[in-house]
């Protein structure tokens, strides 16, 4: 594989392996980790809790002796750089020209134990000076005037607890299998303008306004239309039944019915009705019509349709029966339409007949 610049270096964490004896509790490691959280210890492949061991320098001590086994103890170091990675060191050098009898020198902040002192080019041993405050160095022997004193301090950085644990904590964690639950949905109130792209489906459907779907998936409209003045807004959808009747256009009268069935579907202002009426007697007078439409018709748009089926009706020769809705009402009128063209005619109520028809009309709202 080609690289821009140097090829990346890959190296594993340093690991020590020991053989348990069944009685030995202390083992000498290759390096001194920062603390118990800086190493991963496993015995016979089982990860050990840091509370079961301690570290002091390079000594690893178990609270209970590991069982006997060949190379059954593994210690992986996280608190030092992986093999092949260079440790970054920060070095601070300060030069002094001593005065006669001077023993104390103020130096930049240092980490105790990480400072060297030179006098006239000779490195002093630890008994020749005291460096315990982090800001001063005191020589055991006083200087003569003009002596050169040099301090060299180090700040060493290392990878401490390199594996991120729970929420950034360095304490031990127990991993558990997550429990998966089925999400539930409840009715939500939307405000402002929302745009849905693509198809959206779920087991609960969607409600318009205050409507809540009772079952299954779909779009629920409120029981009472929430009319919109926007011609491009669908503000109503309904399905239902109604009771149609035959009427006389002069005197409505009453009929004796064996079947009086009406159903409708309303989408916006468009209403489609499906009707069957079987009657054996009627007292109405005048031309035959019908009543009981589920919604008042438009004042402008009167619609009509051919009758789908009939029996027992007196229809003029070479004509067929049609129906028109009356404007701004819940009634309509039956007509006889000549097959070859000509004027429509009205006809009186038949005493006994069967009539089936469908009409699509525009409601007033």
N, C-alpha and C positions, 0 to 999 in steps of 0.2 A: 504494500500500500504506500502511496506517495504522501508526503507531508510538506506543508509550507513551514520552513524552519527546521529545527531539530525534531527528530522522532520522539514521541512521548515515552517517558520512562515508567515502567510498571514494576512495583516491588511489593512483596508481602510484608505483613506485620511480623516483627521478630517474635519467635516462639521458643520457649524452653520446654523440655520433656524430662520427666523424672519417673523413677520406678518406685512404687509404694512398697513398704515392708510389712505393713500391718501394725507397726509400733512407732515408726518415725513420724514426727509432726513438723519438723523444721527442715527447710530446703533452701539451698543457696542459689539465687538466680543470677543470670548473666549481667543484668543491669538493675538499678534501683528505681522502681516506679514511684510516681508522685504520691499515690495513695491506692487504696484497694479498688477504687473506681477506675484506675488506670490500667487494670489488667482483667483479662477474662480467664477464669480458671475452670477447667473441666476434669472430672475424675471418671474414668471409664466411659467417656463420651457424655457424661451428665454435667450440665452447667451448674456451678456452685454459687450460692448466694454469698456476696462479699462479707456478710455477717459471720460466716463460718471460718474466716481466715483473717490474718493481719499481715502487714508488711512493715519492715523496719530496715531501711537501707536495701541491701540485696537479700535479706532473709524473709522468706515466706513461711509463716507459721499457721498450721491448721489447728482449730480448736479440738478436733478429734483426728486421730491418725488415719490416713487413707488406707484402704485395703491393699493387700499385697498384689503386685502385678507388674509386668514388664512394660515400661513406658506408658503406664496408665494414667499419669498425671500430666496435663497439658496447661502451660501458662502462656497466654498471648498478650504481648505488651501493647497498650494503647497510648500510654503516657510518654512515649518517645517517638521520634520520627521513624517511619518504616525504613528497612534496610536499603541503602543506596541514596537516601534523601539527606541532603546537607543541613545541619542545624544552623539556624541564623543566630549570630552573636552580635551584640552591640558593645563596642569598646570605647571607653572614655579615658583619655590620658591628660593629666594635669602636671605642669612643671612648676616647681618652687625654687627660689634661691633663699636659702636659710640665713637667718641672722645669728649672731653669736648666742649660744645657749638655747636656741629655739627647739622645742620638742613637739608642739601641737600644730597641726596644719588643717585648715578648713578645706574640704574637698567637695566636689559635686556629689549629689546623692548617689549612694551605692547600696548594693545588696550585701549584707554581712556574709563573709565567707567567700565573696567574689571580688577581691581587691588584692593587688600586688603593690609592694612599695620598694623603690630603688633609691639607694643613697650613693651618690657619686658613681653611678653605673653598676653598683653591686646590688643584687636582689636580696632583700632582707628576709630572714626566716620568721615564722610566726611569733617567736619569742622576742624578736627585736622591735615589735610594734604592737599597738592595740588598736583594733578597728571594730568597734562594737556598736557605735551610735548611728552609722549610716551617713554621717556628715563630717566626721573628724577622724584624723589618724594621729596617734600619739606615739612618738618614738621612745624607746627605752633609754637611749643615750642621747644627750644633748648634742646639737650640731655646732660646728664652728662656723664663723662668718664665711659666706660664699659657697657653702655646701650645696650641691645639686640634689634635690629630692623630687622624685617622680612617682606619682600614683597612677595605677592602671586598673580601672574597674570594669566589670563585665555584667551585662544583663543578658541572660540566656533565655531564649523562648523555646518551647517545645510543644508537641501535640499532646494536650491533656484531655483525657477522656474523649478520644476522637470520635466515638460512635454516639450520635445524638440519641438521647433517650426521651421518655415521655414528657412533652411540653417543655423541653429544655432542661429538665431536672437531671441531676447526676445520681439520683437515688435509684435503687433497683426496682424493676417493674415486673409484674406478672402478666404475660400475654394470655388473653382469653379469646375464644372464638366469638366473633360478633354475632348477635342475634338479628336476623333479618325479619322485618315485619311488613305486612302489606299496607301501603299508604291508603288513607281514607280521604274522601273529598266531602266538603260541606258547601252549602250555598254561600256565594260571595256577592258582595255589592260592588258594582263597578261604577265609578264616577268619571266624568270627563269623556273624552272621545277615545275609543279603542278600535284598532284595526286588526282583524284576524286574517292571516295569509295562509292559504292551503286549507285542507280539511282537518277538523278537530272532532274527535269522537271519544266519549267515555261512557261509563255505565250509568252516569247520573244525568246526562243531557245538559241543556242550557235553558235558562229561564229568561224571558223578556220582561223587563219591569219587575213587578213583584211576583211573577209566576214562578212556581217551583215544579219541575217535572215529578210526576207521581211515581212513574216506573219506566224502566227502559231508557233508551237513548233517544234524543231528539231535541227539538226546540219547543218550549212551552210558552204559549201566549196567555195573558191574563183573561179571566172569564168575562170581564167587561173591557171592551175595546178602549185602548189608549190612543185616540186618534191623533194623527200627525198632519200638519199643514203641508208637509213636504211631499210632493207628488212621487218622489223616488224612494219613499220610505215605506216598507211593508210594516203596517201597524196592526194587522189582525189576521188570525187564522182560526177558523172554527169548524167543527164537525158536529152535527146534531140531527134531531128529528123534529117534525112538526105534524100537525093534524090538518090535512087539506079538506075542503068541502066543495060540493057543487052548489052553485047559487043561481038564482034567476036574476037577470040584470034589472028587471022591473021590481019584482018582489023576491027577496032572497030565498025565503022558504026553508024547509028542512027536509033531510033525506033519511032513508033507512039504509044503513051501510052494513055490508058483511066484510068489507076490507077498506080501510081508510089509512093508508100508509104514506108518509112523506119523510124524506131525509134530505140533508143539504150539506154542502161543503162551501165555505166562504174563505176566499183568499183576497185580502184587502177589501175592495168594493165589489169584486166579482163573486156572484152567488150562483151555484149550480144546484138545481133541485131535481129530485127523482120521486115520482108520484105514481101510486096505483089506488084507484077507487072503484069499488063494486057496490052498486046500489040497486035496490029493488023498488023503491018508491020515492017520490019527491013532490013537495008542494010549491016549489018556486014557480014564478011566472016570468015571461019575457025571454029574451035570448039567454043561452046557457053560458055561464062563466064559472070561475073557481075563486076560492078565497083561502086565507090562512097562510100566505107566504111568510117565511120566517123573518124577512127584513123588508122595510119599506123601499119601494122601487125609486129610481132616480126620476127627477122631473123632466130630464132632457132626453135620456136614452131609454126608449121602450124596446124590448127585445121579444122575439117570438121564436117558435120552433115547431117542427112537425110533431104530431102525436105518434108515439112508437107503436101503440097497439090499441085496439078497441073491439068491442063486441056489443051487439044489440042497439047500436046507435043508428038513427035515421040520418043518412048522409046524402045530400043531393047527388044525382048521377054525375059521373065523370069528375068528381071532386075528391079532395082529401082533406082531412081535418088538421088544422094548425091551431096554435095558441099564441096569444100576445099578452104581455103583462100591461096593466094600466099604469100610467104615470103617477108618481107620488102616492102610491097606495100599496095594499097587500092583496090586491085582487087581479084577475086577468079575464080574458074573453076568448072563447073558442070561435073559430072561423071555418067556413067551408071554402077551400081554394080550388077553382076550376083547373083541371089538369092541363088543358090547352090554353090557359090564359083567360082573362076576363075579370069581372068584378067579384070581390069576395062577398060572401053572404053569411048572415048569422042564422042560427037555427035554435029552435026551442029545446027545453030540457026533455030528455028521454026519461020515461018513467023507470025503466030498468036498463042498465047498461054496465059495461066494464070498460075502464079507460086507463091507459098507461101513457105517461108522457114525461119528457125531461125538458127543462128550460134553463138556459143560462142568461142571467140578467145582471144589470148593474144596480147596486143598492145606492141609496142616497148618501150613505157614509160608510 
